[in-house]
Amino acid sequence: MRLSFCPATIARTASFRRLRRIALSALAAGLLSHHAQAQDSTLTRLVHKYQYDLIQANGQFSGAGWQKLQQDIQQSQLVLVGEDHGMAQIPVFTTAVAQVLKPAVYVAEIDKYQAQKLNQLATQPGLPTAVERQHPMGLSFYSWAEEFELARYLRTQKVPIVGIDQVSIVSPGSFFAELAGKVKSKAAKATLLDRAAAYQAQDRQAMVKGTNTYSIYQRPSALDSLQALTRTESPEVQQMVRDFRASSEIYQLNATNGLKSHQTRINLMKRNLVQALEAYQKPGQPLPKTLFKFGAVHVSRGVSLLGGVYDMGNLALNLADVHDQKSLHIFIIGKQGTQVGGFNPDDFSKNVKQYDNLDNTALKPFMAQTAAGAWQVFDLRPLRRALINDKLKVSSQELATVLLGYDYVVIIPETTASHNY
């Protein structure tokens, strides 16, 4: 029988097809929603299952979370604390980690010239307020009181502080003054002291105004002139000049190619670390117990949260593997509160900023499980195993990077900003 298709029949057929598509779309959406809910449910269950309280009181730590951390710290040769800078509670936590680990070396996210000064100043009584007034932020993060007290504790334990970063962006004034003290030529000394004073004034204005107009951004001709000025000086002076040039070029490159600049900086830090550790490792012996404190993006076991590079944490993992040792990677951050967010040397209150990480994509499941009161410790290793074995799915690449890159996440419910001297 031949079917006849009148307009009404065609309309009803088209309508049916539309309804069918809508129904299928709804079914697919429902299945996807159910799948997403199942994923979220598995993630929430695992996060909660491996969550532990960490009690902090007057610099002392206790609770199930601290017991977990202590056990793993004691079993590790390299312990890396990855932080959000400028929170007063984190150096206190790092001091407690050091008391458990008993490191032979402490590696800091500062340059080696700052580290030399810090090693000296931290053995002296009182806070280096005069140094800070003369060279604001001259010790980088250790220009804050809580960070300096961490350095002081380490030095009381005879732990050397090693800096492996590029020359600090705020250091040219003090750097050139130090350089002037090492040259033999009177003419070179006078030139370097003039530059030191000019750079210090320029950098102070940049800190007060909050502008990125620091003196470390130097033209190639200025760097050439510096090398020519010191060409006949000692190898130590010439090395300082090479370090300054390399650092200036990294900062300059950031303006046109941020990722390449970042990778160049990381490569520099890796070379500096390998070279620095040679002084503390005897041939044929295991790595010394080493404590690191860097920005959290630098201490991931795998790919970094910043730029997708393999950073210091990955090198630490590989060094430990070579020696059949263990590295431990801890991500510590506040949920909300205040932190340092500026470098004004005249009015520190302008440097204190409010923040919250409630919607931080990389850490949202952990923030959601952290209420007021006790700090929270999350053991990520079971979640990492579930992710690798395809038993856990996460929709956020940043969250997956955290699970793969860190052993623990520590959340502080509310932080206060670090203080000046």
C-alpha positions in Angstrom: 0.0 0.0 0.0 1.3 3.4 -1.0 1.4 5.9 1.8 0.2 9.4 1.2 2.0 12.2 3.0 -0.2 15.2 3.5 1.2 18.4 5.2 -0.4 17.4 8.5 1.2 14.0 8.5 4.6 15.5 7.7 4.1 18.0 10.5 3.2 15.3 13.0 6.2 13.2 11.8 8.6 16.2 12.2 7.1 16.9 15.6 7.6 13.3 16.7 11.2 13.5 15.5 11.8 16.7 17.5 10.2 15.1 20.6 12.4 12.0 20.1 15.6 14.2 19.8 14.6 16.1 23.0 13.9 12.8 24.8 17.3 11.4 23.7 19.0 14.6 24.7 17.4 14.6 28.1 18.4 11.0 28.6 22.0 11.7 27.6 22.0 14.7 29.9 20.6 12.6 32.7 23.2 10.0 32.1 26.0 12.6 32.0 24.6 14.2 35.1 24.4 10.9 36.9 28.0 10.1 35.8 29.2 13.5 37.0 27.3 13.0 40.3 28.9 9.6 40.7 32.3 11.1 40.0 31.7 13.8 42.6 30.4 11.3 45.1 33.5 9.1 44.7 35.8 12.1 45.0 34.0 13.4 48.1 34.0 10.0 49.7 37.8 9.6 49.2 38.6 13.1 50.3 36.6 12.6 53.5 38.0 9.1 54.1 41.6 10.4 54.0 41.0 13.6 55.9 42.6 14.2 59.3 42.4 17.0 61.9 45.6 18.9 62.7 45.5 20.9 65.9 47.8 23.9 66.2 48.4 25.7 69.5 51.3 28.1 70.3 53.5 26.6 67.6 52.8 23.0 68.7 51.0 20.5 66.6 48.9 17.5 67.5 46.1 15.3 66.2 45.7 12.5 63.8 46.8 14.7 60.9 50.1 15.6 62.6 50.7 11.9 63.5 50.3 11.1 59.8 52.7 13.8 58.7 55.3 13.0 61.4 55.4 9.4 60.3 56.0 10.3 56.6 58.4 13.1 57.4 60.5 10.7 59.5 60.6 8.2 56.6 61.6 10.8 54.0 65.0 12.2 53.0 63.8 15.2 51.1 60.7 17.1 52.4 59.2 19.9 50.3 56.8 22.4 51.8 54.9 24.2 49.0 53.2 27.3 50.2 51.1 30.3 49.4 53.5 33.1 50.3 52.9 35.7 53.0 50.9 33.7 55.6 52.2 33.9 59.1 51.2 30.3 60.1 53.2 28.6 57.4 56.8 29.3 58.7 55.5 28.1 62.1 54.4 24.8 60.5 57.7 24.6 58.6 59.6 24.9 61.9 57.6 22.0 63.3 58.4 20.0 60.2 62.1 20.8 60.6 62.0 19.6 64.3 60.8 16.2 63.0 63.0 15.9 60.0 66.2 17.3 61.5 67.5 18.5 58.1 71.2 18.8 57.3 70.3 21.5 54.7 67.5 24.0 54.1 66.8 25.1 50.6 65.0 28.4 50.2 63.4 30.3 47.3 65.9 33.2 47.6 69.1 33.9 45.8 72.5 32.7 47.1 73.6 36.2 48.1 70.5 36.7 50.2 71.1 33.3 51.7 74.6 34.3 52.7 73.3 37.4 54.5 70.5 35.4 56.1 72.9 32.8 57.5 74.8 35.5 59.2 71.9 37.7 60.4 69.9 34.7 61.8 72.7 33.9 64.3 72.7 37.4 65.7 70.3 38.6 68.5 67.2 40.5 67.6 65.6 41.2 64.3 67.6 42.9 61.5 65.5 46.0 61.4 68.4 48.3 60.4 69.2 46.1 57.4 65.5 46.0 56.4 65.2 49.8 56.6 68.3 50.2 54.4 67.3 47.6 51.9 63.6 46.9 52.1 62.7 43.2 51.2 66.5 42.7 50.9 66.0 39.2 52.4 62.9 38.5 50.3 60.4 36.5 52.3 62.7 36.4 55.3 62.2 40.2 55.6 59.0 39.1 57.4 59.2 38.4 61.1 57.7 34.8 61.1 60.0 33.8 58.2 63.0 35.2 59.9 62.2 33.3 63.1 62.1 30.1 61.0 65.6 31.0 59.7 66.8 31.7 63.3 65.6 28.3 64.5 67.4 26.5 61.6 70.6 28.4 62.4 70.3 27.4 66.1 70.4 23.8 64.9 73.4 24.6 62.7 71.4 24.0 59.5 72.8 26.0 56.6 70.4 28.0 54.5 70.9 27.6 50.7 69.5 30.0 48.2 69.1 28.8 44.6 66.9 31.4 42.9 67.8 34.2 40.5 69.0 37.5 41.9 65.9 39.0 43.6 64.0 41.7 41.8 64.4 44.1 44.8 68.1 43.3 45.4 70.2 45.4 42.9 70.9 48.1 45.5 72.3 45.7 48.1 73.8 43.5 45.4 75.8 46.3 43.8 76.9 47.6 47.3 78.3 44.1 48.0 79.9 44.0 44.6 81.6 47.3 45.2 83.0 45.9 48.4 84.7 43.1 46.5 86.4 45.0 43.6 90.0 46.3 43.8 89.7 49.1 41.3 88.8 52.4 43.0 87.1 53.7 39.8 85.0 50.5 39.6 84.2 50.8 43.3 83.0 54.4 42.9 80.9 53.5 39.9 79.3 50.5 41.6 78.4 52.5 44.7 76.8 55.2 42.6 74.7 52.5 40.8 73.8 50.9 44.2 72.4 54.1 45.5 70.5 54.9 42.3 69.1 51.4 42.1 68.1 51.3 45.7 66.2 54.6 45.3 64.5 53.4 42.1 63.4 50.1 43.6 62.1 51.8 46.8 59.9 54.0 44.6 58.6 50.9 42.7 57.7 49.2 46.0 55.9 52.3 47.3 54.0 52.9 44.1 53.4 49.2 43.3 54.8 49.5 39.8 56.9 47.1 37.9 59.7 49.6 37.3 62.6 47.8 39.1 66.2 48.5 38.3 66.9 44.8 37.5 65.3 45.4 34.1 68.6 46.5 32.4 69.4 47.1 28.7 72.0 44.8 27.1 74.3 47.7 26.8 74.2 48.3 30.5 75.0 44.7 31.2 77.8 44.8 28.7 79.2 47.9 30.5 79.0 46.1 33.9 81.0 43.2 32.5 83.6 45.5 30.9 83.9 47.4 34.2 84.7 44.2 36.1 86.7 42.3 33.4 90.0 42.4 35.4 88.4 41.7 38.8 88.5 38.4 40.7 86.6 35.3 39.6 84.2 35.8 42.5 83.3 39.3 41.2 82.9 38.1 37.6 80.7 35.2 38.8 78.5 37.8 40.6 78.2 39.8 37.4 77.3 36.7 35.4 74.6 35.8 37.9 73.2 39.4 37.8 73.2 39.4 34.0 71.4 36.0 33.8 68.8 37.2 36.3 68.2 40.5 34.5 67.7 38.6 31.2 65.2 36.3 32.8 63.2 39.2 34.1 63.4 41.0 30.7 62.3 37.9 28.8 59.2 37.7 31.0 57.8 40.8 29.3 57.8 39.1 25.8 57.7 35.3 26.6 56.6 34.5 30.1 56.7 30.7 29.6 60.2 30.7 28.3 61.3 33.1 31.1 59.7 30.8 33.7 61.4 27.7 32.2 64.8 29.5 32.1 64.4 30.4 35.8 63.5 26.8 36.7 66.5 25.5 34.8 68.7 27.9 36.7 67.3 26.8 40.0 67.8 23.2 39.1 71.5 23.8 38.2 72.0 25.8 41.4 70.4 23.0 43.5 72.6 20.2 42.1 75.7 22.3 42.5 74.8 23.4 46.1 74.0 19.9 47.3 77.5 18.7 46.3 78.9 20.5 49.3 76.7 18.4 51.7 76.9 15.0 50.0 79.8 12.7 50.4 80.7 10.4 47.5 78.8 7.2 47.6 76.7 8.4 50.5 72.9 9.0 50.4 71.5 12.5 50.0 71.5 14.6 53.2 68.2 15.2 54.9 67.0 18.3 53.1 64.0 20.6 53.8 62.7 22.9 51.0 60.2 25.7 51.3 59.0 27.2 48.0 55.9 28.5 46.4 53.6 25.5 46.0 53.8 25.5 42.2 57.5 24.7 42.4 57.3 21.5 44.6 55.0 19.2 42.6 56.3 15.7 42.0 55.2 15.9 38.4 54.1 18.6 36.0 53.7 22.1 37.6 50.5 24.0 38.1 52.2 26.9 36.4 53.2 26.6 32.8 53.1 22.8 32.6 56.9 22.6 33.3 58.7 20.0 35.4 59.9 22.1 38.4 62.0 21.7 41.5 59.7 19.1 43.1 60.2 16.8 40.1 64.0 17.1 40.4 63.8 16.3 44.1 61.7 13.2 43.3 64.3 12.1 40.7 67.2 12.7 43.0 65.6 10.7 45.8 64.8 7.9 43.3 68.4 7.7 42.2 69.4 7.1 45.8 66.5 4.7 46.6 65.2 7.4 49.0 61.9 9.0 49.5 60.7 12.6 48.9 57.6 14.1 50.5 55.6 16.9 48.8 53.3 19.0 51.0 51.0 21.7 49.7 49.9 24.1 52.5 47.5 27.0 51.9 44.9 29.0 53.7 41.2 28.8 53.0 40.6 32.5 53.8 41.9 35.4 55.8 44.8 37.8 55.2 48.2 37.5 53.6 51.0 39.8 52.4 50.1 41.2 49.0 52.5 44.1 48.5 55.9 45.4 49.3 55.3 49.0 50.5 58.3 49.8 52.9 56.8 52.9 54.4 53.3 51.6 55.4 53.2 47.8 55.9 49.4 47.9 56.5 49.0 48.6 52.8 50.6 45.2 52.1 48.0 43.2 54.0 45.3 41.8 51.7 42.1 39.8 52.2 41.7 36.7 50.2 39.7 33.5 50.0 40.3 30.2 48.1 36.8 28.9 48.4 36.5 28.5 44.6 40.1 27.6 43.9 39.6 25.0 41.1 42.6 23.0 42.0 41.7 22.7 45.7 37.9 23.1 45.8 37.1 19.6 47.2 39.5 20.2 50.1 38.2 23.7 50.8 34.7 22.4 50.9 35.7 19.9 53.7 37.5 22.5 55.8 35.4 24.2 58.5 36.4 26.7 61.1 38.6 25.3 63.8 41.2 22.6 63.3 43.5 22.6 60.3 42.8 19.8 57.9 45.3 17.3 56.4 44.4 15.4 53.3 46.4 12.4 52.3 46.3 12.5 48.5 48.2 9.2 47.8 45.0 7.0 47.9 43.3 9.4 45.6 46.3 9.4 43.2 46.2 5.6 43.1 42.5 5.7 42.3 43.0 8.3 39.6 45.9 6.3 38.0 43.9 3.1 38.1 40.9 4.7 36.5 38.7 4.3 39.6 38.4 8.1 40.0 37.5 10.7 37.4 37.9 14.4 37.9 36.7 17.1 35.5 39.3 19.7 36.5 42.8 19.4 35.0 44.1 21.6 37.9 42.7 19.2 40.5 44.2 16.2 38.6 47.6 18.0 38.7 47.3 18.4 42.4 46.4 14.8 43.0 49.3 13.6 40.8 51.8 16.2 42.1 51.5 16.3 45.9 51.4 13.7 48.8 49.5 15.9 51.2 47.3 19.0 51.1 47.1 21.0 54.4 44.3 23.6 54.7 44.5 26.3 57.3 40.9 27.5 57.9 41.9 31.1 58.5 45.3 32.8 58.1 46.8 36.1 59.1 49.4 38.0 57.0 53.0 37.7 57.9 54.3 40.7 59.9 57.2 43.1 59.2 60.0 43.6 61.7 
